């Protein structure tokens, strides 16, 4: 347990009545969300700035967190999107040459609660056995019955559109590793492929990797229609990761339906689930989801096993897209589908090939997407 804020007691109450008492090392008040666990040993900054965690309280299974602080380079968005952050022990004295501030100050700057001092192993086991559950963290009261009443009234994630809360409000260009203010060039670059990224909660490393692969990157709000997307005359479209229930996003599914099969499309995580629905499939919720940087998947085309970074609570049901798309990857932990393709213009994966945090085993998918666009552009020339 951290020596910080030992007097600021905090209580975590799950919807099944489970109680975990600890301390708030950052922030105060109350927050609710779906409680999930992340198995990464490092990468907490990337986790808390990943928009896909909107609506969730994240528990890190690695016991000691905060030891290398926070820096500007490892941001995966401009803010923190999760609802609360739980660790076994917070390290109040971080030390790293890249550090610019502590995890505590970063969470408090964004109005988020950080909780430590609880048995995260017991919490993780409860979530594995019972599944992800709604929960509430409070520093305001120790009245368990009152907190349980509040958490049971919380709507959860199923059926909720959380994408609107994390998507950008207007189009922008990503250039030289940052968001560029100003008008987007109407004329396409002659030397670069123009990629439209539909921002459902995109991580910055997706944008970084597209740019490093020679793409002109333009990001559009998730509310953009197929006509909006095509009006930019893109060479390809990337449907990004994002939070919440994919079945609650019919407007994005419709936009995807209008472009799939017309131009090269690459879907990542939520983008994969959107494509699955756009071609006639459907999704379902996992018991406790996949959240971590050590998930093994099998490439069904090469037979190679690759270690991937993952963060999702829903999946495309393979039977629902049978005969409509070719399955490309399997999760070796629970056999769920991790990818599909519809040659020659559509590819998608359930995991995160951009990592951040995580291994780089599947970063090659970005170059595959580029080759897909170049081939299609060559046909049109």
C-alpha positions in Angstrom: 0.0 0.0 0.0 1.2 3.5 -0.8 2.1 5.8 2.1 0.2 8.5 0.3 -3.4 9.4 1.4 -3.6 6.7 4.0 -6.3 8.7 5.7 -8.4 9.0 2.5 -10.3 5.8 2.7 -12.0 4.4 -0.5 -14.5 1.6 -1.0 -15.1 -0.5 -4.1 -18.4 -2.2 -4.2 -19.4 -4.6 -7.1 -22.9 -5.3 -8.2 -22.8 -8.7 -6.6 -22.2 -7.1 -3.2 -18.5 -7.8 -3.1 -16.6 -5.2 -1.0 -13.0 -4.1 -1.3 -11.7 -1.5 1.1 -8.6 0.5 0.3 -7.3 4.1 -0.1 -7.5 6.8 -2.7 -4.0 7.7 -3.8 -5.4 10.1 -6.3 -8.6 12.1 -6.5 -11.8 11.9 -4.4 -15.6 11.5 -4.8 -17.5 8.7 -6.5 -17.2 7.0 -9.9 -19.0 4.1 -11.5 -18.2 1.8 -14.4 -17.7 -1.7 -15.6 -14.8 -3.2 -13.6 -12.2 -5.1 -15.8 -8.7 -6.2 -15.3 -5.6 -5.6 -17.4 -2.7 -8.1 -17.3 0.1 -5.9 -18.6 3.2 -5.5 -16.4 3.9 -2.1 -17.9 2.1 0.5 -20.0 -0.2 2.0 -17.5 0.0 5.4 -19.1 -1.1 4.1 -22.5 -3.9 2.2 -20.8 -5.4 5.2 -18.9 -5.2 7.4 -22.1 -6.8 4.7 -24.3 -10.3 6.0 -25.3 -11.5 2.4 -25.5 -11.6 2.3 -21.7 -14.4 4.9 -21.6 -17.1 3.6 -19.2 -14.7 1.2 -17.4 -12.8 1.0 -14.1 -9.5 -0.7 -14.8 -7.6 -2.9 -12.3 -4.0 -3.7 -13.0 -3.0 -7.2 -12.1 0.7 -6.3 -11.8 1.1 -5.3 -8.1 3.3 -2.2 -8.3 2.2 0.7 -10.5 3.5 4.3 -10.9 7.2 3.7 -10.7 8.2 5.4 -13.9 5.7 8.3 -13.9 4.1 10.0 -16.9 5.5 11.6 -20.0 4.1 13.4 -23.1 5.5 10.9 -25.6 3.5 7.9 -24.3 0.0 9.5 -24.6 -2.5 7.6 -26.6 -5.0 10.4 -26.7 -5.3 14.0 -25.3 -7.0 12.9 -22.0 -7.9 10.1 -19.6 -11.1 8.3 -20.5 -11.5 5.4 -18.0 -13.7 6.0 -15.0 -11.4 4.8 -12.3 -8.0 3.1 -11.8 -7.2 0.4 -9.2 -3.8 -1.0 -8.3 -2.4 -3.1 -5.5 0.3 -0.6 -4.5 1.0 2.8 -5.9 4.6 3.9 -6.0 4.7 7.6 -4.8 8.3 8.2 -5.7 8.7 7.5 -9.5 12.1 7.6 -11.2 12.7 7.7 -14.9 14.7 10.0 -17.2 11.6 10.5 -19.4 9.2 11.3 -16.5 7.5 14.7 -16.4 4.9 14.1 -13.6 3.6 11.4 -11.3 0.7 9.1 -12.0 -1.0 10.7 -9.0 -0.8 14.2 -10.3 -1.8 13.1 -13.8 -5.0 11.4 -12.6 -5.9 14.3 -10.4 -5.4 16.8 -13.2 -8.0 14.9 -15.2 -10.4 14.5 -12.2 -10.0 10.7 -11.9 -9.8 8.5 -8.8 -6.9 6.2 -8.3 -7.3 3.5 -5.6 -4.8 1.2 -4.0 -4.4 -1.0 -1.0 -6.8 -3.7 -2.0 -6.2 -7.4 -2.9 -6.2 -7.1 -6.7 -5.6 -10.8 -7.0 -8.9 -11.5 -5.2 -10.7 -8.9 -7.3 -9.3 -10.4 -10.5 -10.3 -13.9 -9.5 -13.8 -12.6 -8.7 -14.1 -11.1 -12.2 -12.7 -14.2 -13.9 -15.2 -16.4 -12.2 -18.3 -14.2 -12.3 -17.4 -12.0 -15.3 -16.9 -8.2 -15.6 -19.3 -6.4 -13.2 -20.6 -2.9 -12.6 -18.8 -1.3 -9.7 -18.5 2.0 -7.8 -15.5 3.6 -6.1 -16.3 6.1 -3.3 -14.3 8.2 -0.9 -17.5 9.9 0.3 -19.2 7.2 2.2 -18.7 3.8 3.8 -22.4 2.9 3.5 -22.3 -0.3 1.5 -26.0 -0.5 1.0 -26.2 3.0 -0.4 -23.3 2.3 -2.8 -24.8 -1.0 -3.9 -28.1 0.7 -4.6 -26.3 3.2 -6.8 -24.2 0.7 -8.7 -27.3 -1.5 -9.5 -29.0 1.5 -11.0 -25.9 2.2 -13.2 -26.8 1.3 -16.9 -23.5 -0.6 -17.7 -22.1 -0.9 -21.2 -24.6 -3.0 -23.1 -26.7 -0.9 -25.5 -24.7 2.3 -24.8 -23.1 4.5 -27.4 -19.9 5.7 -25.8 -18.2 6.5 -29.1 -19.9 9.9 -29.3 -18.2 10.8 -26.0 -14.6 10.1 -27.2 -14.7 10.9 -30.9 -13.3 14.2 -32.3 -15.8 16.9 -32.9 -14.4 18.1 -36.2 -12.0 16.7 -38.9 -8.3 17.2 -38.5 -5.0 16.2 -40.1 -2.4 14.2 -38.3 1.0 15.4 -39.4 4.5 15.2 -38.0 3.2 13.2 -35.0 0.6 15.8 -33.8 -2.9 17.0 -34.4 -2.7 19.9 -37.0 -5.1 22.8 -36.6 -6.4 24.5 -39.7 -8.0 23.6 -43.0 -7.4 20.2 -44.5 -5.8 20.3 -47.9 -8.5 19.7 -50.6 -5.8 18.4 -53.0 -4.3 15.0 -52.2 -0.6 14.6 -51.8 1.0 13.2 -55.0 3.6 11.2 -53.1 1.5 9.9 -50.2 -1.6 7.7 -49.9 -4.5 9.5 -48.3 -6.1 7.5 -45.5 -9.3 8.6 -43.8 -9.4 7.4 -40.1 -12.9 7.2 -38.7 -12.4 8.2 -35.1 -14.4 5.9 -32.9 -11.8 6.5 -30.1 -8.6 6.2 -32.1 -5.3 5.7 -30.3 -2.5 8.0 -31.4 -0.1 5.1 -32.2 -2.4 4.1 -35.0 -2.0 7.5 -36.5 1.8 7.5 -35.9 2.1 4.2 -37.7 0.0 5.2 -40.7 2.2 8.4 -41.1 5.4 6.4 -40.7 4.2 4.1 -43.5 4.0 7.1 -45.8 0.3 8.0 -45.5 -1.4 11.3 -45.4 -3.7 10.9 -42.4 -7.0 12.7 -42.1 -9.2 12.0 -39.1 -13.0 12.3 -39.2 -15.7 12.2 -36.5 -17.4 8.9 -35.9 -20.7 10.6 -37.0 -19.4 11.0 -40.6 -21.4 9.3 -43.3 -20.1 7.2 -46.1 -20.5 10.2 -48.4 -18.6 12.4 -46.1 -15.7 9.8 -46.1 -15.7 9.4 -49.8 -15.8 13.2 -50.4 -12.1 13.3 -49.3 -11.2 10.9 -52.2 -9.3 8.6 -49.9 -7.0 5.8 -51.1 -8.1 3.8 -48.0 -10.2 4.0 -44.8 -9.2 2.9 -41.3 -12.1 2.2 -38.8 -10.5 2.7 -35.4 -10.8 1.2 -32.0 -13.3 2.6 -29.5 -15.4 1.9 -26.4 -18.8 0.4 -25.6 -21.2 -1.9 -27.3 -20.7 -2.2 -31.1 -24.3 -3.2 -31.5 -25.3 0.4 -30.3 -23.6 2.0 -33.3 -26.0 1.6 -36.3 -24.9 4.9 -37.8 -21.3 3.8 -38.0 -22.3 0.4 -39.3 -24.2 2.1 -42.1 -21.3 4.3 -43.0 -19.0 1.2 -43.1 -21.6 -0.6 -45.2 -21.5 2.1 -47.9 -17.7 1.9 -48.3 -16.8 -1.8 -47.7 -15.9 -3.4 -51.1 -15.5 0.0 -52.8 -12.1 1.0 -51.5 -9.4 -0.6 -49.2 -10.7 -0.7 -45.6 -8.8 -1.7 -42.5 -10.7 -2.3 -39.2 -9.0 -2.4 -35.7 -10.9 -3.7 -32.6 -14.2 -1.8 -32.6 -13.6 -1.2 -36.3 -13.4 -5.0 -36.8 -16.8 -5.4 -35.0 -18.3 -2.6 -37.2 -17.2 -4.4 -40.4 -18.6 -7.6 -39.0 -22.0 -6.0 -38.6 -21.8 -4.1 -41.9 -21.5 -7.4 -43.9 -24.4 -9.0 -42.0 -22.9 -10.5 -38.8 -23.4 -9.7 -35.2 -21.5 -9.4 -31.9 -21.7 -10.8 -28.4 -20.3 -9.8 -25.0 -17.4 -11.8 -23.5 -17.5 -12.9 -19.9 -14.6 -10.8 -18.8 -13.0 -9.6 -22.0 -9.4 -9.5 -23.2 -7.3 -6.7 -21.7 -3.6 -7.0 -21.7 -0.4 -7.1 -23.8 0.3 -10.9 -23.8 -2.6 -12.5 -25.7 -1.5 -15.3 -28.1 -3.3 -15.5 -31.5 -2.7 -17.9 -34.3 -2.3 -16.6 -37.9 -4.4 -19.1 -39.8 -2.7 -18.2 -43.1 0.9 -18.8 -41.9 0.4 -21.0 -38.9 2.5 -18.6 -36.9 1.6 -17.8 -33.3 1.9 -14.0 -32.5 1.6 -12.2 -29.2 -0.8 -9.3 -29.3 -2.0 -6.3 -27.3 -5.8 -6.5 -26.7 -8.6 -4.5 -25.2 -12.1 -5.5 -25.9 -15.2 -6.9 -24.2 -17.2 -7.8 -27.3 -16.4 -10.0 -30.3 -17.8 -10.8 -33.7 -19.6 -14.2 -33.7 -17.8 -16.3 -36.3 -20.9 -18.2 -37.4 -22.7 -14.9 -38.2 -20.1 -14.0 -40.9 -19.4 -17.6 -42.2 -19.4 -17.5 -45.9 -19.2 -13.7 -45.9 -15.6 -13.3 -44.7 -12.5 -15.5 -44.3 -11.3 -15.9 -40.7 -7.7 -15.0 -40.4 -6.8 -15.3 -36.7 -7.8 -17.3 -33.7 -7.3 -16.5 -30.0 -5.4 -19.4 -28.5 -6.8 -18.7 -25.0 -10.5 -19.0 -25.7 -10.7 -19.7 -29.5 -12.6 -16.5 -30.2 -12.2 -14.9 -33.7 -9.4 -12.4 -33.9 -9.5 -11.3 -37.5 -11.1 -11.6 -40.9 -10.7 -10.5 -44.5 -12.7 -10.1 -47.7 -10.1 -9.9 -50.4 -9.0 -7.8 -52.1 -10.2 -4.7 -50.3 -11.1 -5.4 -46.7 -9.1 -6.6 -43.7 -9.8 -6.4 -40.0 -8.4 -7.6 -36.6 -9.9 -7.7 -33.2 -6.6 -7.1 -31.4 -4.4 -4.0 -31.5 -1.5 -4.2 -34.1 -0.4 -0.7 -33.1 0.3 -2.1 -29.5 1.2 0.9 -27.2 1.5 -0.9 -24.8 2.5 -4.3 -26.1 4.7 -6.3 -28.5 5.2 -5.4 -32.1 4.6 -8.8 -33.6 1.7 -7.7 -35.8 2.8 -4.2 -36.8 3.3 -5.6 -40.3 -0.5 -5.2 -40.8 0.0 -1.5 -41.5 2.4 -2.2 -44.3 -0.1 -4.8 -45.6 -2.8 -2.1 -45.6 -0.5 0.2 -47.5 0.3 -2.5 -50.1 -3.5 -3.1 -50.5 -4.0 0.6 -51.2 -1.0 0.8 -53.6 -2.3 -2.2 -55.6 -5.8 -0.7 -55.9 -4.4 2.7 -56.8 -2.3 1.0 -59.5 -5.4 -0.6 -61.0 -7.1 2.8 -61.2 -4.1 4.5 -62.8 
